[in-house]
Amino acid sequence: MLKRTAIYIRVSTGAQAADGHSLDVQLEQCLQQANTLGLAQRDIEVYREAGASGEDMDRPELTRLLDDATQGKLTHVIVKHPDRLSRNVADKAIIVRQLKQHDVQIVFVDVPDWDQSDEANLLFNIISSIAEYELRQIRRRTLSGKLRAAREGQMMPMGIDPYGYKYESGQFLVDEEEAAFVRLIFDWYVEERLSMRDIAKRLDELGAPTKTRKSLCWSHATIAHILQNEMYIGRYTYNRRKTAKAPLATARGRKRVRRVTGWHPGAEWISYTVPRIVDDETFRRAALRRQAAKRQGCQRNSHEHLLQGKLRCRVCHRVWYAAASKKQGANTTRMYRRPPEHKGEPRQCAHGCRAIRAEDIERAVFREVVHRLFHSREWAQLAADSASVQSRRLHDELRLFEEQSERIVQRQERLRNLYLTGDLSKDDYTQQLGVARRQGEQIAGQLERLQEVKRRSEADWQSDMQALHDCLMDVQGGAIPFAVRRQIICDLVDECLLDATGDSVAVAIRGIVTTSTSS
């Protein structure tokens, strides 16, 4: 096997070209060194790394060089300066050790005979330490300059612009095409109460573009990030998080990924005002729903206890637990019980509170919550505003779907033109046209659904509200699934304070709907 001489050259910033570290300058000096060593020009292969940081080990050309060395293809590696291999002392030691293990001679143009004596090895390590120190100083000065500019009012960009915005001329501007989808995301989450996964699925069906255009599918994590980003209500905060490089991590196609390690003190945060995309009320309602979901948690609820985790003793303040028992040949009996007291521990409650049948207290609490909700000022205001809000929302959503339908038609026409002019093969044309047609069918189905909803009159809305009230009050009828009733409780009730010391059970409901009842 013919063995070669490798020349490795690297540059990470444009400023290094002015300092004599440009790729061409490095290559010229390395070729002169190879000629001095008597190495044949025809046996030289250049590994050219442009725009790669010296703090990263994960570099394509460096990886290729090490692979070739491992396979025994190289005899020499010529580098202008040790910091071209790496600015990290530990990483540099790993690279040097791996090359030496495969009998590859390392030649540094600026540090000749670096491994010929103990003194030369010491000098090499000192130079490596200085290079790492220099990198840290560069990073510190860069960060200090950014913070100074930010405090003077210059708006700092992000690695990737938030969805719905674009950074131009030192400021964030609204990208109207993406902003329309942001409003839809909040609308679906707040008004239609879709889950984040369902929202991602609907965006995929609609053909909504992702930010980087590299991913074809939306994820629920991206939806969650959008729903909690205060930038959409006009607040952008810089220098809030502490980050550190995560070795070997990747995200969104990027190899250099930084992870959040902590938070700077609030006094060091820098706030900007940017154009808003979502109104404050919608953002607040989205936050309330996320908080309700956290309160609901992911506790196991195999016997469908409606008030699981919501009952607390008014006397000892301990949370009651849900229980179920089944005798042979009988139905399952669901109960709520006060937590047991362990032997040797002092009594937690001075009263012997009895167990409560789940059906009785759930029926009483749920009916009271529904009654208070439908007779609240907030519900009356919602009923008064619902017609206009629904009409405006449907109009915006219809317009967006119609625009998407027009884009699909235009895309199909472009595909036909490319096929007729010979710029697209028949197989590619058939495949891409099939995808476009399927998207068009999905959008047409959504349009039909929205147009049907729009045809509903105000009278229909009022009758629906009354039917909903009657349906919710009929707890034993089984028309409302348990998951829906559980969601209502989690959204509206923080906890229920119980007093089960007497013949009847008194309950004080705390939360968005605050009241008292008894069963």
N, C-alpha and C positions, 0 to 999 in steps of 0.2 A: 504494500500500500504506500502510495506517494505521500510523504509528509510535507507539511507546509509551514510557512512562517506567518503568524498572525500579527496584524497591526490593529490595535484597538484605539479608537479616537472617540471622544465624547464632548459635547457642549450642552449646557442646560439653559442658558440665557443668552440673549443678544448682546448683553454688555460684555460677555467674555470674549467676543470677537475683537473688541477694541483693546482688550488687555493682552492680545497675542495668543489667545487660546482658541481661535477659530478652528474649524475642522480642517480647512486647507493648510493652515500653519502647522497644526499637529501632524498632519499626514506628511508634509514636506520634511519635517525634522525627523520623523520616524523612518522615512525612506532613506534619508542620509545615514541614519544610524545602522540600518540594515546593510547598506552599501559598505559602511566601515567594517562591519562584522563579516563581510564577504558572503552574504546571503543572496541567492539568486533572485532577481526581480520577478521572474516568471512563477516562482514558488510562493509569492506573497499574496495573502488574502486580507482585505481590509474589512474590519467590523466597524461600521459607522453608526454611532448613536447620536442622533440629533434631538435636542429638546428633552433629555432625560436627566432627572435630578441625581446628584451624587449621593443622596441619602437613601436611594432605593436600590435594593438588590434585584428586584423583579424588572429587569430590562431585557428586551427581546434579543439584542445583539450580544449582550454579555452572556445571556443564557445559551445562545448558540455557540459562543466561543467556548464556554465551559463544557458543553456537550461534545464539541469536537475534540477538546483536550481529553475528555474521559474516554473517547473512542480511539485515542492514540493517533490522531491525525495531525498533531502540531508538535513542532520541535522548539519554537521560540514564540514568545509573546512580547511585542515591543509596544511600550506606552510612553507618552511624553513625560508625564508626571504621575506620582502615586495617587494624587487626588482624582485623576481621571478614572481610576478603577473604582474608588469609593472615597467618600469623605468621612465615613464611619470607621473607626479603628477596628472594631470587632468584625465588621463585614469585610474589610480589606484583608484581615488576617485569614478569614475563611477562604477568600478567593485565592490568596497566595498559597495557602496550604493545599488546596485542591489541585492547583496547577503543578506544584512540586511533587505531589503524590503520583502524577502521571509523567514525571521526568520532562516537564516543560520548563525551559529556561526563561526567566522573566527579566526583561531589560527595560530600565527606565532611562529615558534620554537625559532628564535633568538630574538624576541621582545615579551616576555610574558606580559599578562595583558595590551596590548597596548591601550585598550579602556576603562579601568576601572577608569580613572581619567583624569582631564584636563591636568595634567602634562604628563601623558602617551600619550594622544592624540597629544600633542605638540611634544613630542619626535618622535612619529610615522611620523608626517608631516615633521619634520626636516630630519629624515632618508630618506624619500621619495624624498625630495629636493636634498639631497646629492647624491642619486642614479641617479637622472636626470642630475645633474651636472657632475657626473662621466661619464655618457654616452656621454655627449657633449665633455668632455675632450678626451675620447677614440676616438671619431670620428675626433676631431681636430688633435690628434697625428697621427692617421692613415693617414689622408689626407696629413699632413706635411711630413710624411715618404715617401708617394708615390711621392709627388712633388720633394723631394730631390733625390730620386732614378731616376726619369724621367730626371731631369736636369743633372744627371751624366751619362746619356746615356741608362739607362735601359728602354726598350720599355714596356709600360703599356698595359695590356689586356683590352678588352671591356667585357660588360656583355654577349653579344652575338657577336661572330665574324662576320664581314661583309661578305655578300654572295660572295663567290669566294676566301675567305681566311680562314686559320686555324692558331691558335696561338699555337706554339710549341717551347719549349726551349727558351722562352723569345723573340720570334720574330714572325712576321706574314709571313707565307708561302702561296704560291698560291695553292689552291685546284683546280686541273686541270679540274675535272668534272664540278664543279660549274662555273669556269672561262669561260668555253666554252659557257655556257648559258648567262653569263654577256656580252660576245662579241656579241652574237646573239641579246640581248636586245638593245644594242647600234646600231647594224647594222639595225635592224628592224625599230628603231626610226628615224635614220638618213637617211638611204638609201631608205627603203620602205615607210617611213613616216607613219607608223602605229601609232594609238593613244595608250596611255598607257593601256587603257582597252582592246584594241585589242591584245596588246602584252601579257597581263595577260591571256587572253583567249587562245592564241596560246600556251603559256607555259603549261597551263592546258591540252590542247589537246595532247601536246607532252609528258606529264607525267613528266615534269621537277620537281625534288624534291625541296621543300622549305628548308630554312636553318635549322629550328628546327625539321623538319619532322612531326610537330604536326598538321600543317594546310595542307589540301589537295588541297587548291586552292590559286592561286596568286591574289593579289589585285593591283589596279592601284597605290595605295599609296606606296607600296613596290617598284614598277617600278620607280616612281618619285624619291624615295630616292636613288636608285641605279644610276639613270641618273645624279644626282647632287653631288655624293660622290667623292671628289677629291682623295680618296685613290686609285681609279682605275687608276690614272695617276701617282701613286707613292708618293703621299703626305698624310701623316697622322699627324693630329694636335691634341695634347693632352692639356687638361686644357683650352679649349676654352669656354665651356658653364658653366653657373651656374645652378644647379639643386636643386630641393627640393622634398621631398617625397609628393606624391599625395594620400591622405587618400582614402581608399576603391576603388582605381583605379586598373584595371587589364590590362595586355597586354601580348600577346604571351604566355598565360598560367601562367604568373608570377603574384603574388599578390602584391609584393612590387614594385611599379612603381614610378619612379622619373620623374618629368616634368621639362622642361627648363624654367627658370625664368629670365634669362639674360645672358650677355656675359662678360667674364673677359677682361681687357684691353689687347690689342694686344701684349704688352711687356711681358705679363705673359704666352703667348701661347708657347707650346713646340712642335717643329716639328721633324718628323722622315721621313726617306726615306724608302719606302717599295717597293717590286717588283710590277711593273705596269702590268695591264691587258689590258688596252685600250690606244691607241696612243693619243697624244695631239690633233691632228687635228680632230679626231672623237669626242673627248670630247668637243672641242670647237664648233663644228657644232651642237651637241646636246644642248649645252647651248644657242646657237643662236636661235634654234627652240623654246626652252622654253621661251626665251625672246619675240619672235614674238607672241607666244600664249598669253603671258601676255598683249602685246600691243593690240591684237585683243579683249581681254576681253570677257565679256559675255553680251554685250549690246543687247537690243532687236532690231531686224532688220527685222520686219515683211514684209516690202515692198522691201527688198533686195537692199538696197543702197550699192553699191560696195565701195564707199569712205567714208562711215560713220565714223566720228571721225578723219578723215585724212585731212580735208580741214581747212586751217587757212588763215585769211585775212592778206595780206602782209602789209596793211596800219595800221590797229588797232590791229592786232595779236589775234583777237578773233576767236574761233573755230566755223565754220559754222555748222548748224544742218540740218539734213535730214527731208524733209517734203513730204507729199503726199496728193492729193486732188482728189475727184471724183465727177463729175456732173452726174445728173440722166441720165441714158442711154449712158454714155460715159465711156471710159477707164480711169483707174487711171493715173493721171499725177504725176510723181515723180520729186521733185525739191531739190535743195540745197539753203538755205537761210542764210543771215547774222543774228546773234542773234538780237532780237528786243531790242530797247532801252526803258527803263521804264520812265514814265512821271516824270519830276522833276530831272532826272539825266542828267549830261552833255553828249553831243553826244560822242559816243565812236569812231566814224569814221567820218572824214571830208568829205567823198565821199559817195554819195548815191549808193552803190553797188547794182546792180540788182540781182534778183534771177536767177539761172542757171538751165536749164533743165538737169536732171540727166543723161539721155542717152547720151547727147552730150559730157559732160566732162568725163564721165566714159569711153566712147569709145576712146577718145583721150588719156587719161592717161594710160589706160590699153595697148593700142597698142604701145605707146611709151615705156612703161616698158618692154614689151615683146621684142620689137626691140632692145633696149639697152642690155637686158640680153643676147640675142642670138648673139650679136656682141661684147660681152665683152671678155677680155682675160681669165677671170675665166671660162667662158663657153667653150672656145676653149680648155683650159687645161683639163676641165672635159671630153670633147669629146675624147681627146687624151688618157686619162687615164682610161676611162670608161670600155673598153674591158678587160683590165687586172684586174681591180678592181672587175668587175662583175664576171669574171671567178674564181678569188681567193675566193670571197665571196660564190659563189655557190658551189665551191668545199668543203669549210669548212662546209657549211650548210648541203650538201649532206652526208658528212662523219658523222656528228652528228646524222642525222636522221637514217642513216644506223646502227649506233651503238645502237640507241634506239630501232630500229626494232629487232636487235639481242637480246637485253635484254628482249624484250617482248616474243620472241620465247623461250628463256631460262626460263623465268618465267612460261610460259605455260607447259614446260617440268617438272619443279619442282612441279607444281600443280598436274600433272598426277602421278608423283612418290609418292607424299604425299597421294593421293587418293588411289593408288594401295596398299600402305603399311598400309592403315587404319588410318593414322594420320590426315586425313581430311574427314569430312562428305560429303555425296553426295550433300547436299544443299549448303554447303560452297564451294565445288569444282565447282558446276555449276555457282554459283554467281560470284566467283573470276575469273573463266575462261571466263565468259561473259564480265567482265570488261576488261580483258587482250585482248580479241579479238577485242573489240570496239576500244581500244587504238591502236592496231595493224592496224586496218582499217584506222583510222585517219592518222597514220604515213605513211601508204602506199599511201594514197591520197596526202599527202605532198610531198613524194618522187616522185610521178608521175608528180606533178606540177613542181618541181624543175628540173627534167630531161627534161621536155618539154622546160623550159626556157633555159637550157644549150644548147639545140640543135639550138638555134637561132644563126645566123652568124653575123659577123661584118657588112655585108651589110644590114641585117635586122635592126641593131641598127641605122645606118645612115639614112635609109629610115624612121624609126620611129621618129627620131629627126626632120626630115624635115616635116613629117606629123604633129607632135606636134606643130611645129612653125606655119604651115598654119592653124591648128585648133585654136590655141590661137589667131592668128591675126583676125580670122573670129568671131569677138565679137558678131555680131548679129545672127550668125548661130545657136546659142543655143546648140552646141555640148558639150561645157564645162560647167558643172553645176556651179551655182552661188557659192556654198560652195568652190569649187576648185579655182575659180577666186578670191574670197575673201581671201582665204589662201595665194595666190600668192602676193596679195597686202599687206597683213599684214606681210609677211616674208620679202618683199623687200622695202617697203615704210614706212618711219617714219611719214612724213607729206607732204602735198602739199600746197605751198604758193600761194594764189590767188590774182590776181589784176583784179577785175571786174569793174573798174571805166569807161572803154571806151566801144567801140562797140564790141571789142573782149575780150576774157578772157585769160590772161597770167598765166601760171602755172609753178612753179618751184618745181620739185620733189626732195625731200630729203630722203636719205636712202641708202641702198646698191646700188641701181641704182639711180644716181643723174643726172638730166637733166632738160631741160626746154622745154615747148611746149605751144601751144595756140589753142583755139577752138572758 
